[in-house]
Amino acid sequence: MSDIATEAGVSQPTVSAILNGSDSIKVSEATRIKVLNKARELGYALKQNIRHSNMHPRIALVVNSLNMHDPFINAVSAAKTRAWELDYLLVVFDYEEDEELKQAIFSEIKEDDYQGMIFASNTPKSISPLDDAPQIPTVMLNCFCDVPSTITAVVAADFLGGYRATDHLISRNYRYIAMITGESWSESSIQRQKGYQQALVNADIPANPDWIVEGNWSVKQSYLETLRLLELTPRPDAIFCASDLMAVGCYQAIAKKGLTIPDDIAVMGYDNQLLASELTPGLSSIDLPYDEMGRKAVELICKVSPEEALPLIKIEGELYIREST
């Protein structure tokens, strides 16, 4: 495919999409014909039925826990869709943090014909090396090894997200910016807080430790912490919540105090869940790029990603600006 891409003057993912009959990449008919002709010239064995054959290579996705209300379901759904576009079937195994069940799943994968494995976590975290995993192409999704590893990990760029959220507030001339974090052990919360602090440093804004409070990812705790923040002197003029769900508690506390958003105080969220656009006023938020992360993990397994298999690939989330800031 690399040779065909070079000869045809297109990217390898474009060649892969055309040869597999995928519509994931839009190409002109002229480009499609050119790629197919180059493939024949170079001796590439084209499928007789370019769309989906009756037998599909399989990729295993092994995840520690999953439910329909978890935003991480978006990563799994995107991975399944991208795999099918590339003529693969994605088979999902949920071991529910049960090590014995995980070993049984690994044995199943070893004994069967899987082309690769995506080892995933529904929450960002470091994990021990996968020494007992099947010896097939493997990518980690939303997790990474706690020691140097040859396995590529795909994670969200949470440090950059925290930085961009805070920098956006600074660009709106807010200077007394508080932050409600998640749980102290949470890797995503730690990285978002580091990004928040770096943005303050870069803008020469003194960081006030009293303005960093732990919300434990919950609406109620965020509500209580916001009430405490609003009693401080000087009072914060903006609050960055490390999740959209905690922003709900923040909204409730601000309303309880008879204040308005953003006239009296601005609120910034993180995750860009559906509720961010449904709140009144709409909540500005950093997108948690689970869709792109899921697709990227599959593309790395299928070797159609334009990126090299680096030890750590960080996916950046977009900033969505709404009325709350």
C-alpha positions in Angstrom: 0.0 0.0 0.0 2.9 2.4 0.7 4.3 1.7 -2.8 0.9 2.3 -4.4 0.5 5.6 -2.4 3.9 6.8 -3.6 3.2 5.9 -7.3 -0.3 7.4 -7.2 0.7 10.5 -5.2 -1.8 10.0 -2.5 -1.7 9.0 1.2 -1.6 5.4 2.5 -4.9 5.8 4.3 -6.5 6.9 1.0 -5.1 3.8 -0.7 -6.3 1.6 2.1 -9.8 3.1 1.9 -10.0 2.6 -1.9 -8.7 -1.0 -1.8 -11.1 -1.9 1.0 -14.1 -0.2 -0.5 -14.5 2.1 2.5 -16.3 5.4 2.3 -14.4 6.8 5.3 -12.3 9.0 3.0 -14.0 10.9 0.2 -12.0 10.7 -3.1 -12.8 11.6 -6.7 -13.6 8.9 -9.2 -10.4 9.8 -11.1 -8.3 9.2 -7.9 -10.0 5.9 -7.3 -9.3 4.7 -10.8 -5.7 5.9 -10.7 -5.1 4.0 -7.4 -6.7 0.8 -8.7 -4.7 1.0 -11.9 -1.4 1.5 -9.9 -2.3 -1.4 -7.7 -2.7 -3.7 -10.7 0.5 -2.5 -12.2 2.4 -3.2 -9.0 0.8 -6.7 -8.7 -1.5 -6.0 -5.7 -4.1 -8.8 -5.4 -7.4 -6.9 -5.5 -10.3 -8.4 -3.7 -13.0 -9.8 -6.1 -15.6 -8.3 -3.8 -14.2 -5.0 -2.6 -16.8 -4.3 0.0 -17.2 -6.8 2.8 -16.5 -10.5 2.4 -18.1 -13.3 4.4 -15.0 -13.7 6.5 -13.6 -10.7 8.4 -10.4 -10.4 10.4 -11.1 -9.6 14.0 -9.7 -7.1 16.6 -10.2 -7.7 20.3 -11.0 -4.7 22.5 -10.5 -5.6 26.2 -11.8 -3.0 28.7 -11.8 -3.0 32.5 -15.4 -1.7 32.8 -18.1 -0.3 30.6 -21.7 0.8 30.8 -24.0 2.8 28.6 -23.8 5.9 30.7 -20.0 6.1 30.6 -18.7 8.7 28.1 -16.0 6.2 27.2 -18.7 4.2 25.3 -18.1 6.8 22.5 -14.5 5.5 22.1 -15.7 1.9 21.8 -18.5 2.9 19.3 -16.0 4.9 17.2 -13.5 2.0 17.3 -16.2 -0.5 16.2 -17.3 1.8 13.3 -13.7 2.4 12.1 -12.9 -1.3 12.3 -15.8 -2.1 10.1 -14.9 0.6 7.6 -11.5 -1.2 7.3 -13.2 -4.6 6.9 -12.5 -5.8 10.4 -14.8 -6.9 13.2 -14.3 -5.4 16.6 -15.1 -7.9 19.4 -15.5 -6.3 22.9 -14.6 -8.1 26.1 -15.4 -6.4 29.4 -13.5 -8.1 32.3 -15.1 -5.8 35.0 -11.8 -5.4 37.0 -11.8 -9.2 37.5 -8.2 -10.4 37.0 -9.3 -14.1 36.7 -11.8 -13.1 34.0 -9.2 -11.0 32.2 -6.8 -14.0 32.1 -9.6 -16.2 30.6 -10.2 -13.5 28.0 -6.5 -13.4 27.2 -6.6 -17.2 26.8 -9.5 -17.0 24.4 -7.8 -14.4 22.3 -4.5 -16.4 22.2 -6.4 -19.6 21.1 -8.4 -17.8 18.4 -7.4 -15.9 15.3 -7.3 -12.2 16.2 -5.3 -9.7 14.2 -4.7 -7.4 17.1 -5.8 -6.3 20.5 -6.8 -2.9 22.0 -6.4 -2.9 25.8 -8.5 -0.1 27.2 -9.5 1.6 30.4 -12.7 3.5 30.9 -10.7 6.0 33.0 -7.2 7.4 32.2 -4.6 5.6 34.3 -1.2 3.9 34.3 -1.1 0.1 34.3 1.5 -2.6 34.8 3.2 -4.1 31.7 1.0 -6.5 29.7 3.5 -9.4 30.0 0.7 -12.0 30.1 -1.2 -10.6 27.1 -1.4 -12.4 23.7 1.6 -11.8 21.6 -0.2 -10.0 18.8 -0.2 -6.3 17.7 -1.4 -4.3 20.7 -2.4 -0.7 21.4 -3.4 0.7 24.7 -6.4 3.1 24.8 -7.0 5.6 27.5 -4.2 4.0 29.6 -0.4 3.7 29.5 2.3 1.5 31.0 3.9 2.8 34.2 7.3 1.7 32.9 8.8 2.3 29.4 7.1 0.0 27.0 7.1 -0.7 23.2 3.3 -0.8 23.2 1.8 2.4 21.8 -0.7 4.2 24.1 -3.5 6.5 22.8 -4.6 9.1 25.5 -6.3 12.4 25.7 -4.1 15.5 25.9 -5.5 16.6 29.2 -2.6 18.9 30.2 -3.2 20.9 27.0 -7.0 20.8 27.6 -6.6 22.3 31.1 -4.2 24.9 29.6 -6.6 25.9 26.8 -9.6 26.1 29.1 -7.7 28.4 31.5 -6.1 30.4 28.7 -9.6 31.0 27.2 -10.8 32.5 30.5 -7.6 34.7 30.7 -8.3 35.9 27.2 -11.7 37.0 28.4 -10.0 39.2 31.0 -10.8 37.0 34.0 -8.0 37.1 36.6 -9.4 35.4 39.7 -9.8 31.9 38.3 -10.7 29.0 40.6 -10.6 25.4 39.7 -12.8 22.5 40.9 -10.7 19.3 40.3 -11.7 15.6 40.2 -10.3 13.1 42.6 -6.7 13.7 43.6 -5.5 10.3 42.3 -7.1 10.7 38.9 -4.6 11.1 36.1 -7.0 13.1 34.0 -7.7 15.5 36.9 -3.9 15.8 37.7 -3.1 16.7 34.1 -6.0 19.2 33.8 -4.9 20.9 37.0 -1.3 21.1 35.8 -2.5 22.8 32.6 -4.6 25.2 34.6 -1.6 26.2 36.7 0.8 26.5 33.7 -1.7 28.9 32.0 -1.7 31.1 35.1 2.1 31.1 35.2 2.4 32.0 31.6 0.0 35.0 32.1 1.8 36.1 35.3 -1.3 35.5 37.4 -0.5 34.4 41.0 -2.0 31.0 41.8 -4.1 31.1 45.0 -4.1 27.6 46.6 -7.5 28.5 48.3 -9.0 28.6 44.8 -8.2 25.0 44.0 -10.7 22.6 45.5 -11.5 18.9 45.0 -15.0 18.1 43.7 -14.6 14.3 43.4 -16.4 14.4 40.0 -19.7 14.7 41.7 -22.5 17.3 41.4 -23.1 17.5 45.1 -19.5 18.0 46.1 -19.0 20.6 43.4 -22.0 22.4 44.7 -20.6 22.5 48.2 -17.1 23.6 47.1 -18.6 26.3 44.9 -20.5 27.7 47.9 -17.2 27.9 49.8 -15.4 29.6 46.9 -18.1 32.2 46.7 -17.4 33.2 50.3 -13.8 34.0 49.6 -12.4 37.6 49.5 -11.7 38.4 46.8 -14.3 36.2 45.2 -13.3 34.3 42.0 -14.6 35.8 38.8 -14.4 32.5 37.0 -14.5 28.8 37.9 -12.9 26.0 35.8 -14.6 22.7 36.5 -12.7 19.6 35.5 -15.9 18.0 34.2 -19.2 19.1 32.8 -21.0 17.1 35.5 -19.3 19.1 38.2 -20.2 22.3 36.4 -23.9 21.4 37.0 -23.2 21.6 40.8 -21.3 24.9 40.2 -24.3 26.3 38.3 -26.7 25.3 41.2 -24.5 27.0 43.8 -24.2 30.2 41.8 -27.9 30.4 41.4 -28.4 29.7 45.2 -26.3 32.8 45.9 -28.4 34.9 43.6 -25.6 35.4 41.1 -25.8 35.1 37.3 -23.5 33.4 34.7 -21.5 35.0 33.1 -22.4 38.5 34.3 -21.2 37.9 37.9 -19.0 34.8 37.4 -17.9 32.7 34.4 -17.9 28.9 34.4 -15.8 26.6 32.2 -16.4 22.9 31.9 -14.5 19.9 30.5 -15.7 16.8 28.5 -18.2 18.6 26.2 -20.9 16.2 27.0 -24.4 16.7 25.6 -25.5 18.5 28.7 -23.0 21.3 28.1 -25.1 22.7 25.2 -28.4 22.0 27.1 -27.5 24.0 30.2 -28.8 27.6 30.5 -26.6 29.4 29.8 -24.7 27.0 27.5 -21.5 25.8 29.1 -18.1 26.4 27.4 -16.2 23.2 27.5 -13.1 21.3 26.2 -14.1 18.2 24.2 -12.9 14.9 25.5 -11.9 13.3 22.1 -12.9 9.7 22.8 -14.3 9.3 19.2 -10.9 10.2 17.7 -9.0 8.1 20.2 -11.1 5.0 19.4 -10.6 5.5 15.7 -6.8 6.1 16.1 -6.4 2.9 18.1 -8.0 0.8 15.4 -6.0 2.6 12.6 -2.7 1.8 14.5 -3.7 -1.9 14.7 -4.7 -2.0 11.0 -1.5 0.0 10.1 -3.4 2.7 8.2 -2.6 5.5 10.6 -0.3 8.2 9.0 1.4 8.5 12.4 4.3 6.3 13.4 3.7 4.0 16.3 5.2 6.3 19.0 5.2 5.2 22.7 2.5 7.8 23.5 0.0 9.5 21.2 -2.0 12.3 22.7 -5.2 13.4 21.1 -6.2 17.1 21.5 -9.8 18.1 22.3 -11.4 21.1 20.7 -12.5 24.2 22.7 -16.3 24.9 22.5 -17.1 28.4 23.5 -20.7 29.0 24.7 -22.5 31.7 26.8 -21.0 30.7 30.2 -17.7 32.4 29.4 
